Amino acid sequence: MQKTTDQHNIILIGIDTLRADHLGCYGYHRPTSPAIDALAKESVLFENCFSQAPITAPSFMSIMTSRYPTYHGVVSNIGGTGRGGRMYVLDQNIPTMAEILKKEGYVTGAFTDGGNLYGKLGFDRGFEYYSMNLKYEFQMPGIIPKDEIFKWLESNSSKKFYLFFHTFAVHNPWAVPNKYLKIFDHNYNGKLLVSQLLMDKLKRPGRSPRVPFLEIVDKEDKKDIDYLKAIYDSAVRYVDDFVGELLAFLEKLKIDKNTIIVFTADHGEEFLEHGILGHKQFYNELLHVPLIIKAPGFKEFVKINDEIQSIDIMPTVLDLLNIRNIAPIHGMSLISPRSRDNEPITLAEAQGLGYAIRYKKYKYIFPAYKSYKVREDELYDLEKDPSENNNIALQNLDIVEEMLCRREHELYSRVTLPHPRRKIIYLEHPFT
């Protein structure tokens, strides 16, 4: 990879809850992602990118600031009762990628589904236009506001711009247009049916329909779980179709050749691989995320097997644009040879959930309190046990101790950063 030298636009596509291993370019067996696969063939594909949190707000804020959650301060999702919520706010002294690019003369716009990317958490900082798509919260089919996005692109196509796109379409309960819901499972005859009718039935005042939807799943019924995977894959295909339309629109505007595209996700989704439905744990089905980067300076398709992190996205984009970063960060540019570790470490954390660290062939998970099982350390030999099923912590407490030390070394030796000033706010309706 090499740096670009001319004026270039940047589009960051962040798909909420997208597992890397459900894309064709990462080896998936279903045709979920023909447009994304085609993009990958013109890009650099990172096979082993790991998120900094298994939940949305901390993970995306790490992407936006190139800091571990402890050091940007948005360490949890929005909490609280009903639709009200307690939320951490990004420290004003920590710059975001949008702020840096805006200072460099870029027009900045973001199109999100809101929720845990609620603007006042700090996600809207640096964006001249920050859209939160309310259709998602009301479960309207066809939730991606492509007309709004394309209009913004057309209006700013003659300028250098930074566009951030985020969608919850791949997040349960997968309220995508009905034509997608059966493309991967034509024969399901169980009690689950993802449709607008079900969404209306499951709605409760002040409560998202996502939670009760999972409550009606029979976890012992393989047919139900296979159906969930099928509609999840259908939602991926819906997003993929939009990506295809977006790429075609860039070509129509004749700006495809000078636009850097970064495609990634905040975390994945678990389908009972480790006992739950959803995303609250630190296993690889949740932390392994896609990362595809297309830039004018890239001459051919490349797969990179190095273990990298989502915090590396921001410094890579700035490096591609020859923009000198204005603040210390944890991430490292992926196009600068001097920045790559011989023995890379990846870290993930979230308040109340614990943390995970990968180093060499081992992965350690620090136990948060879990009411449904005994609290215990977890250690996995990823070479022998890539699915993380055989916990060897009690037999290898010396390695556990080494992993604990490695975490502290990673946090404190890579770069010296102050802890952020913690600020919280409460809003009655944070999703609107």
C-alpha positions in Angstrom: 0.0 0.0 0.0 1.1 3.5 -0.6 0.0 7.0 0.2 -2.1 9.1 -2.2 -0.9 12.5 -3.4 -3.9 14.2 -4.9 -7.2 15.4 -3.4 -9.3 12.5 -2.4 -12.7 12.0 -0.8 -13.3 9.5 2.0 -16.4 7.3 2.6 -16.4 5.3 5.8 -19.1 2.5 5.8 -19.8 1.1 9.3 -22.3 -1.7 9.3 -23.7 -2.4 12.8 -23.5 -6.1 14.0 -21.8 -7.5 10.8 -19.8 -10.6 11.3 -16.8 -10.9 9.0 -17.4 -14.6 8.5 -20.8 -14.0 6.9 -19.3 -12.2 3.8 -18.3 -14.1 0.7 -14.9 -12.4 0.6 -14.2 -13.9 4.1 -15.2 -17.4 2.9 -18.9 -17.5 3.6 -20.9 -20.2 1.7 -24.0 -18.1 1.0 -24.1 -15.3 -1.6 -24.7 -12.6 0.9 -22.3 -10.0 -0.4 -21.7 -9.9 -4.2 -21.2 -6.1 -4.2 -18.9 -6.1 -1.2 -17.0 -9.0 -2.6 -16.5 -7.1 -5.9 -15.3 -4.1 -3.8 -12.8 -6.3 -2.0 -11.3 -7.5 -5.2 -10.2 -3.9 -5.9 -9.0 -3.3 -2.4 -6.9 -4.4 0.5 -8.7 -6.9 2.6 -7.6 -7.4 6.2 -8.4 -10.9 7.2 -7.9 -10.4 11.0 -9.3 -7.1 12.1 -10.6 -7.0 15.7 -13.0 -4.5 17.3 -12.4 -2.7 20.5 -15.7 -3.6 22.0 -18.6 -6.1 21.4 -21.1 -3.2 21.7 -21.8 -0.3 19.5 -21.0 3.0 21.2 -17.5 2.1 22.6 -16.5 0.4 19.4 -17.5 3.2 17.0 -16.0 5.8 19.2 -12.7 3.9 19.1 -12.9 4.0 15.3 -13.6 7.7 15.4 -10.8 8.6 17.9 -8.3 5.8 17.5 -8.3 5.2 21.2 -9.2 2.3 23.4 -12.5 2.8 25.2 -10.9 3.5 28.6 -9.1 6.4 26.9 -12.0 8.0 25.1 -14.5 7.5 27.9 -17.5 6.2 26.0 -17.2 2.8 27.7 -20.9 1.6 27.4 -24.0 1.9 25.4 -26.9 4.2 26.4 -28.4 2.8 29.6 -31.4 3.6 31.8 -35.0 2.7 32.0 -37.5 2.9 29.1 -36.4 5.2 26.3 -34.6 7.5 28.6 -30.9 6.9 29.2 -27.7 7.6 31.0 -24.8 8.1 28.6 -21.1 8.9 28.6 -20.0 11.8 26.4 -16.7 12.1 24.6 -14.2 14.4 26.3 -14.0 17.7 24.5 -10.2 17.5 24.4 -10.2 14.4 22.3 -10.4 15.1 18.5 -12.4 12.9 16.2 -11.5 12.0 12.6 -14.3 14.2 11.4 -12.9 17.2 13.3 -9.5 16.7 11.9 -10.7 16.4 8.3 -13.0 19.4 8.7 -10.0 21.5 9.8 -8.3 20.2 6.6 -11.0 21.7 4.5 -13.2 18.6 4.0 -17.0 18.9 3.8 -18.3 16.4 6.4 -21.6 14.5 6.5 -22.9 11.5 8.4 -25.9 9.3 7.9 -26.6 7.1 10.8 -29.5 5.2 12.4 -28.9 7.1 15.7 -29.5 4.9 18.7 -26.1 4.3 20.3 -24.6 6.6 17.7 -26.6 9.4 19.2 -25.0 12.6 18.1 -24.7 14.2 21.6 -22.4 11.4 22.8 -19.8 13.1 20.6 -20.4 11.2 17.4 -21.7 14.4 15.7 -18.5 16.4 16.4 -16.8 17.6 13.3 -19.8 16.8 11.1 -21.5 19.7 9.4 -24.5 17.5 8.7 -25.4 14.6 11.1 -28.5 12.6 10.2 -30.1 10.1 12.5 -32.6 8.0 10.6 -35.8 7.7 12.7 -37.3 5.1 10.3 -35.2 2.5 12.0 -36.6 3.0 15.4 -40.1 2.8 14.1 -39.2 -0.4 12.1 -40.1 0.9 8.7 -39.0 -1.5 5.9 -36.4 0.0 3.6 -34.6 1.8 6.3 -31.5 3.0 4.5 -32.2 6.6 3.4 -30.4 6.3 0.1 -32.1 9.2 -1.6 -30.9 11.5 1.2 -27.4 10.1 1.0 -27.2 10.4 -2.8 -28.6 13.9 -2.8 -25.8 14.9 -0.3 -23.2 13.2 -2.5 -24.4 14.9 -5.6 -24.4 18.3 -3.9 -20.8 17.9 -2.7 -19.3 15.9 -5.5 -17.2 18.9 -6.7 -15.6 19.3 -3.2 -13.4 17.1 -1.1 -15.7 15.4 1.4 -15.8 12.9 4.2 -19.0 10.8 4.4 -19.8 8.4 7.2 -22.6 5.9 6.7 -24.0 3.6 9.5 -27.0 1.3 9.5 -28.7 -1.0 12.0 -30.2 -3.1 9.2 -28.0 -6.2 10.2 -28.9 -5.7 13.9 -31.9 -7.8 15.1 -34.8 -7.8 14.5 -33.7 -7.4 10.9 -36.6 -5.2 9.8 -35.6 -5.1 6.1 -37.9 -4.9 3.1 -40.1 -8.1 2.9 -38.6 -9.2 -0.4 -35.4 -10.1 1.4 -36.8 -12.1 4.2 -37.0 -15.5 2.4 -34.1 -15.4 0.0 -32.1 -17.8 2.1 -34.8 -19.9 3.8 -37.8 -20.7 1.7 -39.1 -23.6 3.8 -39.2 -22.3 7.4 -42.6 -23.1 9.0 -42.0 -22.3 12.7 -43.5 -19.6 14.9 -41.0 -16.9 14.0 -41.8 -14.5 11.2 -39.9 -11.3 10.7 -42.4 -8.9 9.2 -44.0 -5.5 9.9 -46.9 -7.4 11.5 -44.5 -9.0 14.0 -42.8 -5.7 14.7 -46.2 -4.1 15.5 -47.1 -7.0 17.8 -43.9 -7.0 19.7 -43.7 -3.2 20.3 -44.2 -2.1 23.8 -44.4 1.5 25.0 -40.9 2.7 25.7 -39.2 -0.5 24.7 -37.4 -1.5 21.6 -38.9 -4.5 19.7 -35.4 -6.1 19.4 -35.4 -7.6 22.9 -38.8 -9.2 22.9 -38.1 -10.6 19.4 -35.3 -12.7 20.8 -37.4 -13.7 23.8 -39.8 -15.8 21.6 -36.9 -17.8 20.0 -36.7 -21.4 21.1 -33.0 -21.8 21.7 -33.4 -25.6 21.8 -35.0 -25.6 18.3 -32.3 -25.8 15.6 -34.9 -24.8 13.1 -35.4 -21.4 14.8 -31.7 -20.7 15.1 -31.1 -21.6 11.4 -33.9 -19.3 10.5 -32.4 -16.5 12.5 -29.1 -17.0 10.6 -31.0 -17.0 7.3 -32.8 -13.7 8.0 -29.5 -12.2 9.3 -27.9 -13.2 6.0 -30.9 -11.6 4.2 -30.2 -8.3 6.0 -26.6 -8.5 5.0 -27.7 -8.9 1.4 -30.0 -5.9 1.7 -27.0 -3.8 2.9 -24.9 -5.3 0.1 -27.4 -4.2 -2.5 -27.2 -0.6 -1.1 -23.4 -0.8 -1.2 -23.6 -1.8 -4.9 -25.9 1.2 -5.6 -23.6 3.5 -3.7 -20.6 2.4 -5.8 -22.5 2.8 -9.0 -23.6 6.3 -8.0 -20.0 7.3 -7.3 -19.1 6.1 -10.8 -22.1 8.0 -12.3 -20.8 11.2 -10.5 -17.3 10.4 -11.9 -15.7 10.6 -8.4 -15.1 6.8 -7.9 -11.5 7.1 -9.0 -10.6 9.7 -6.3 -12.6 8.3 -3.4 -11.1 6.3 -0.6 -13.6 3.7 0.7 -13.3 2.0 4.1 -15.8 -0.8 4.8 -16.0 -2.2 8.4 -18.3 -3.0 11.3 -18.4 -2.3 15.0 -18.9 -6.0 16.1 -20.6 -9.2 15.1 -23.5 -11.3 16.3 -23.6 -14.5 18.3 -26.0 -17.4 17.4 -25.5 -19.5 20.5 -21.9 -20.3 19.8 -21.2 -19.4 23.4 -24.6 -19.6 24.9 -26.4 -16.4 24.0 -28.2 -14.6 21.1 -26.9 -11.1 20.6 -23.6 -9.4 21.4 -22.4 -9.0 24.9 -19.4 -11.2 25.1 -15.8 -11.2 23.8 -15.5 -14.2 21.6 -14.3 -14.0 18.0 -17.8 -14.2 16.4 -18.3 -10.8 18.0 -14.9 -9.2 17.8 -13.7 -10.3 14.4 -14.9 -7.6 12.0 -14.4 -7.0 8.3 -12.0 -4.3 7.1 -11.7 -3.5 3.4 -9.9 -0.4 2.2 -10.0 0.8 -1.4 -7.8 3.8 -2.3 -6.5 5.2 -5.6 -2.9 4.3 -4.7 -3.7 0.6 -4.3 -2.7 -1.2 -7.5 -4.0 -4.7 -7.0 -6.1 -6.9 -4.7 -4.2 -7.8 -1.5 -5.1 -9.9 1.5 -3.3 -9.1 4.7 -3.2 -11.7 7.5 -1.7 -9.5 10.2 -3.8 -9.1 13.4 -4.9 -5.5 13.4 -7.5 -3.4 15.3 -10.3 -1.0 14.5 -8.3 1.8 16.1 -5.9 1.5 13.1 -8.5 2.9 10.7 -8.2 6.6 11.5 -4.4 6.8 11.3 -4.5 4.8 8.1 -7.0 7.2 6.5 -4.9 10.3 7.7 -1.7 8.6 6.4 -3.3 8.0 3.0 -4.2 11.7 2.8 -0.8 12.8 4.0 -2.4 14.5 7.0 -0.3 14.6 10.1 -2.3 13.6 13.1 -2.8 16.3 15.7 -3.0 14.3 18.9 -1.5 11.1 20.4 -3.5 8.0 19.6 -3.4 4.2 20.2 -3.9 3.1 16.6 -1.1 2.7 14.0 -1.2 3.4 10.3 -1.6 0.2 8.2 0.5 1.6 5.4 3.5 2.6 7.4 6.0 -0.3 7.8 7.6 1.2 10.9 4.3 1.0 12.7 3.6 -2.7 12.7 4.4 -4.8 15.8 6.3 -8.1 15.4 4.0 -9.6 18.0 0.7 -7.6 17.8 -1.7 -7.3 20.6 -5.5 -6.7 20.2 -7.6 -5.4 23.0 -11.4 -5.0 23.6 -13.3 -3.8 26.6 -16.7 -2.5 27.8 -17.9 -1.3 31.1 -19.7 -4.1 33.0 -18.7 -6.8 30.5 -15.0 -7.1 31.2 -12.2 -7.2 28.5 -10.3 -9.4 26.2 -6.7 -9.5 25.0 -5.1 -11.5 22.2 -1.3 -12.0 22.2 0.7 -14.5 20.2 -1.5 -17.7 20.1 -3.5 -17.0 23.2 -6.6 -15.1 24.0 -7.5 -14.1 27.6 -11.0 -12.9 28.7 -11.2 -11.1 32.0 -14.5 -12.2 33.6 -17.2 -9.6 34.3 -19.9 -10.7 36.7 -22.4 -13.0 35.0 -25.5 -14.0 37.0 -26.0 -17.2 35.0 -22.6 -18.8 35.6 -19.6 -18.8 38.0 -17.3 -15.9 37.4 -13.9 -17.3 36.1 -11.0 -16.3 34.0 -10.9 -17.6 30.4 -7.9 -18.5 28.4 -7.8 -20.1 24.9 -5.1 -21.5 22.7 -6.3 -20.1 19.4 -4.0 -22.4 17.4 -5.5 -25.6 18.9 -8.9 -24.1 19.7 -9.9 -21.4 17.3 -13.6 -21.6 18.3 -12.8 -20.8 21.9 -14.5 -23.8 23.5 -11.8 -25.2 25.8 -11.0 -22.9 28.7 -7.4 -23.6 29.9 -7.0 -20.8 32.3 -6.9 -22.8 35.6 -4.2 -25.1 34.1 -2.1 -22.1 32.9 -2.2 -19.4 35.5 1.3 -18.3 34.6 0.0 -17.5 31.1 -3.0 -15.7 32.6 -0.5 -13.6 34.6 1.5 -12.8 31.5 -1.7 -11.7 29.6 -2.6 -9.4 32.4 0.8 -7.8 32.3 0.6 -7.6 28.5 -2.7 -5.6 28.7 -1.1 -3.1 31.0 1.9 -2.8 28.8 -0.2 -2.2 25.7 -2.3 0.5 27.4 0.6 2.4 28.9 3.6 1.9 26.7 2.3 2.4 23.2 1.6 6.1 23.8 1.1 8.2 26.9 -2.4 9.4 27.1 -4.3 11.0 30.0 -7.6 9.5 31.1 -10.5 11.4 29.8 -12.7 13.6 31.9 -15.9 11.6 32.4 -19.1 13.4 31.5 -22.5 11.9 31.6 -25.9 13.2 30.4 -29.4 12.0 30.8 -32.0 12.4 28.1 -35.6 11.3 28.1 -35.7 10.3 24.5 -32.1 9.6 23.3 -33.2 7.7 20.2 -35.2 10.5 18.6 
